[in-house]
Amino acid sequence: MENFKKVLCFKEFVAEFIGTFILVVIAKSSSLNLTALQADGAVSTLLGSLAAGLGVMTGIIVTGGASGGHINPAVSVAMAACKKLPISKLPAYLLGQYLGAGAAAA
């Protein structure tokens, strides 16, 4: 059982799922809110950028201790390519990120 947990990387999977979920929910909800309010171009762009930055910051703060707070598949692949993330953990990171984004977007 211990070997299974080590291969699965459950802690990292759940952390990346939650972090990506938080990022997508915040970014998507701010976009929908700005569309509903019909804000003009400059205000909409500024508020959308601030909301996305807040989503990234919140996702990293929540999951940083458990998985490093990648919350983006490009970051995980780059870390694996630089050998800062073991290649055996990469599937758990990617699966958590894709499923988290999909669940938040649904």
C-alpha positions as CSV (number, residue, x, y, z in Angstrom):
1,M,0.0,0.0,0.0
2,E,2.8,2.4,0.8
3,N,4.4,1.7,-2.6
4,F,1.1,2.6,-4.3
5,K,0.9,5.9,-2.4
6,K,4.4,6.7,-3.4
7,V,3.8,6.1,-7.1
8,L,0.4,7.9,-7.1
9,C,1.7,11.1,-5.5
10,F,-1.7,11.7,-4.0
11,K,-0.7,14.8,-2.0
12,E,0.7,16.5,-5.1
13,F,-2.3,15.5,-7.2
14,V,-4.8,16.9,-4.8
15,A,-2.8,20.1,-4.2
16,E,-2.5,20.8,-8.0
17,F,-6.2,19.9,-8.5
18,I,-7.2,22.4,-5.8
19,G,-4.8,25.1,-6.9
20,T,-5.8,25.0,-10.5
21,F,-9.5,24.8,-9.5
22,I,-9.1,28.0,-7.5
23,L,-7.3,29.8,-10.3
24,V,-9.9,28.9,-13.0
25,V,-12.9,29.7,-10.7
26,I,-11.6,33.1,-9.8
27,A,-10.5,34.0,-13.4
28,K,-13.7,32.7,-15.0
29,S,-16.0,34.3,-12.4
30,S,-14.4,37.7,-12.8
31,S,-14.7,37.4,-16.6
32,L,-18.4,36.6,-16.3
33,N,-18.9,39.3,-13.8
34,L,-17.2,41.9,-16.0
35,T,-19.2,40.8,-19.0
36,A,-22.5,41.1,-17.1
37,L,-21.6,44.6,-15.9
38,Q,-20.6,45.6,-19.4
39,A,-17.5,47.5,-18.2
40,D,-15.6,49.6,-20.7
41,G,-12.3,48.4,-22.2
42,A,-9.7,49.9,-19.9
43,V,-11.6,49.1,-16.6
44,S,-12.4,45.6,-17.8
45,T,-8.8,44.8,-18.8
46,L,-7.5,46.1,-15.5
47,L,-10.0,44.3,-13.3
48,G,-9.6,41.1,-15.3
49,S,-5.8,41.2,-15.0
50,L,-6.0,41.9,-11.3
51,A,-8.5,39.0,-10.7
52,A,-6.3,36.6,-12.7
53,G,-3.3,37.6,-10.6
54,L,-5.3,37.2,-7.4
55,G,-6.3,33.7,-8.6
56,V,-2.7,32.7,-9.3
57,M,-1.5,34.2,-6.0
58,T,-4.3,32.4,-4.0
59,G,-3.6,29.1,-5.8
60,I,0.1,29.3,-5.1
61,I,-0.4,30.2,-1.4
62,V,-2.9,27.4,-0.8
63,T,-0.8,24.7,-2.6
64,G,2.7,25.9,-2.4
65,G,3.7,23.9,0.6
66,A,2.3,20.6,-0.7
67,S,3.3,20.6,-4.3
68,G,5.3,23.8,-5.0
69,G,2.2,25.6,-6.4
70,H,2.8,25.0,-10.1
71,I,-0.9,25.2,-11.1
72,N,0.1,25.3,-14.8
73,P,1.1,22.3,-16.9
74,A,3.8,24.4,-18.6
75,V,5.5,25.1,-15.3
76,S,5.4,21.4,-14.3
77,V,6.8,20.3,-17.7
78,A,9.5,23.0,-17.5
79,M,10.5,21.9,-13.9
80,A,10.6,18.3,-15.1
81,A,12.8,19.3,-18.0
82,C,15.2,21.1,-15.7
83,K,15.3,18.1,-13.4
84,K,13.8,20.1,-10.5
85,L,10.7,17.8,-10.5
86,P,11.1,14.0,-10.7
87,I,9.7,12.7,-14.0
88,S,7.8,10.0,-12.1
89,K,5.7,12.8,-10.4
90,L,4.9,14.6,-13.6
91,P,1.8,12.5,-14.5
92,A,0.2,13.2,-11.1
93,Y,0.9,17.0,-11.5
94,L,-0.5,17.1,-15.0
95,L,-3.6,15.0,-14.2
96,G,-4.4,17.1,-11.2
97,Q,-4.1,20.3,-13.2
98,Y,-6.2,19.2,-16.1
99,L,-8.9,17.7,-13.9
100,G,-8.9,20.8,-11.6
101,A,-9.3,23.1,-14.6
102,G,-12.0,21.0,-16.1
103,A,-14.0,20.7,-12.9
104,A,-13.8,24.5,-12.4
105,A,-14.8,25.3,-15.9
106,A,-17.8,22.9,-15.8
